[in-house]
């Protein structure tokens, strides 16, 4: 429940103006949250000049007062970070500290979600990575065989993937260390799940930026997501909650490659109206 301390409230109406669900009204010059249409977005907490608004549903210790020096990111530096980031598939033999994994997840936790659903969950795999690898490689190989055995004009463009998955599994069985072409011997994986794929994707994007800011490397494994969609055993192994979908799989570690510059991209497809 959102509450207003009437002793602190000065009746400035900032919370009323910024409340999208129109759940706040003024009574005798004081703001009152009805908690009927409220979606717990926290805008009233953030906008109040006197810190009069609070909630008993979330941890108020998460709330930090704005400080320009700590909260502002130079726009050009941010754009350069985005341009310079690369998908990393070469990793050193170094574990990723739990503190850094936690910070990556924090950047996802505070990402906006539709109607403040906050439906994104995170599965961190470290100790059980070998079991997950084996099951994923085998699943992709089976998917590949089924694809090749039932080719149609519609699935013909995906033939190369079927052949690739089968070969990947055969090579992995021969030497799991040298031929890990799925997780590339990275020490950690963060799997992002959500009821809404859009919310999971938004969180994942911010998590990738945090990964790079921490000096780590990552890539999104679409192959793993495909395997998980095709094999319930993977979902059960990970303990994916009912109603949630795997949105992304972030393979994370310390980079064993050094990039020296950004790369070119297609021109932006923009329609100004």
N, C-alpha and C positions, 0 to 999 in steps of 0.2 A: 504494500500500500504506500502511495505517495502522501507525505504529510507536509504541512506548512506550519512553521513556528510563528504564530501570530505576534509574538513579542518581537521578533526580528523583522517581520514583513512591514515594508514601508508603503505598500499599495501602489507600486510603480507600474504595475500591469505588464511588465516585460514577459512574465510567464504566460499570462493570458494571451498576449499577442503571438507568442511563439508556439502555442499548443495546437498542433495540427488537428487532433481529434476533438478540439473544443470541449475539453473536460474540466477546465478551470473557470471559476466565476469569482466575482468580487462581492463580498458580503461585508457591509459596514466598513468599507475601505481596506479590507484584508482579503488576500487570495485564499481560495478554498478549492482543493482538488476533490472532485466528486468520486474519482476512482470507479467510473462506470465505463466510459469509452477509452480510458487511459490504456496506452500500449507499452507503458514503462520505458519509453525512449530516453527519459532523463533530461530532455531539453530544459524543463523547468528548473532542474537542479543546476544545470550549466549556466543558465542565463540570469539567475537571481543575483543581484549585486550585493546582497547581504547574507548569502548562504543560508537562507531561511527554509529551503526545501530539502527534504531527505526522503529516503525510502527504507523500509524494514525488510525488503525482499532481497536486496543485494548488499554487498559489502561496501559500506560508505568509505572504507579505507582506500578503495580504488580511486576515489575522487581527489584530483589534484588541482590546485588553483593555477590559473594561467600565468605563465612567466615567459615573456617574449624570447629571452635568451635561450631557454630550454625547449620551447615549443615551436620555434620557427625554423624551417628548412629552406635554405636558399634555392630558389626555383631552378636556376641554371645547374646547380650541383645535383639536384634531384633528377633533372632531365638527363644529365650525363651518366648518373648511376643507372638509370633505366636503359640508356643506349649501350652502356659498356657491359652490362650483365650478359653472360653467356650460359647456355646449358652445359653443365660440367659432367663428363663421364670418365674422368680420370681422378682417382682419389688416393690420398696417402694412407698408410696403415696407422691411422691415429683416430682414437675414439672421439666422438663429439661430446663435449661436456653437457651434463644435464641442464645446467644453468642456461646454456645457449638454446637448447631445444625448448626449454620453458619460455624463453623470450620470443622465439619464433611463434610458438602457439599463442602467446599473449597478443602478438600482432594480428593473429587471426581472430582471437576472442573479441577484440575491440573494433573489428571491422563491421560496418553497417550491414544489417540484414533487413529484408522486406518486412514491413509492419513490426519491426523489432522482434522478429520470431526467435532469434538467437538459437537456431536449430543445428548449428554446426558442432560436430564432435571430432575428436582427434585420437588416432590410434598410433602409438609409437612402438615400432618394432626394432628391437636390438638383439636380445638373447635368442629370440625365436626366428631369426632371419634365415638361417639355413633351411629350416623346415618349410618356411614360406617360399623360399626360392625353388626348392625341389618340386613342390606342389604346383607352383606357377609355371615352371618350365614344362612340366608334364602336361598340364592343362592346355597350354598354348600348342604343344605338339599335337594333342588330340584334336583341337579345334582346326589346326592346319590340315590334318589328314581328312577330317570330315569335309572340309572345304574343297580339297582337291578331288575327293571322291564324288562330289555333287556339284560340280561346276555348272554354272548357267551363264548366259550372256551378261546377266546383271552382276554376278560375282566374279567374272573373269578378271576384272582389274585388280582383285585382291589375291589372285593366284600367287603372286610373288611373296606375299606375307605368309601364306600357308607353307610354302617351300622354306622360307626363312625360319619359321618357328620350329619346323621339324629338324632342320639342320642345327639350330641353336641348342635344342635339347640333346641331340646326339653328341655334339661337341661338349656340352656341359657334363654329360655322364662320364666322358673320358677324362676330363680334368676340370672339376668344379671351380678351382681357383683361377686358372688361366683363361678359362672359357666362360666366365660369367658375363654374358652379353645382355643381361637383363638388369642387374643391380650394380654391376661393375665393381664388386667387392666394397661397396660403400658400407660404412659401419652402422647406419641408421636409416630408417624409413619412417616418414610421417604420412599416414593415410587420413585424408580429410573426408568425412562423411556428413551428409545433411539430408533433411527432408526436401529442401529446395536446392537443386543443382546450382542455381544462380548464386545463392548465399554461400555455398561451399567454394564456388569459383572466385567470388570476391575475396573471401578470406584467404584463399590460396595465393592470390596475386600479392596481397600485402605480406604474406609469409615469405614469399620468394624475395621480396625486397629486403626484408629483415635478414634473411639468410645471407644475402650478399653483403649487407652492412656489417655482419658479424665475421666476415672473412671466410665464410663457408661457401661451398658450391652445391648446386642442386640441379636436377632436371625432373620434369614431370613424366612419369612412365605410363603412357597410354596403353602399352602392351599389358601391364599389370592390371589396369582397370578392365580391359577386355577379358583377361583370364578370370578375374573375380566375378564378372557378370555371367560367365559361362559355367562356373563351378561353385556350387553352394558350400562345398567343403572349405573353400578359401574364406567365404563369408563367416562360416561357423568358427574356423580357426581364429579369426580376428575378433570374433565376438561383435560383429556389426549389429547394432540395435535394430529392432523391427521398425519398418517404415523409413529407414535411412538408406541412402544410396552412397556408394563410393564415388566421390566426385573427382578427386585427384590422388595421386601417389607421388609424394616428394621423396626422391632418393637423395640423401644428404651426407656430406663428408667434407673433409679438408681437401681442396683442389691440389692435384699433382700436375697442374698445367698453369702456365702464366700467359695471359692474353695482354697484348701491348697496345691495342687500339680498338675502336668501335668498328662496326661493319655497316655497309650500305643497305638500304631497304627500298622497297617500291615507294613511289610517291603516294602520299595520302590521298585516298579516294574521298573527296569532300564535295558535298552539295550545299552551297550557301543559298538560303531562301529568305 
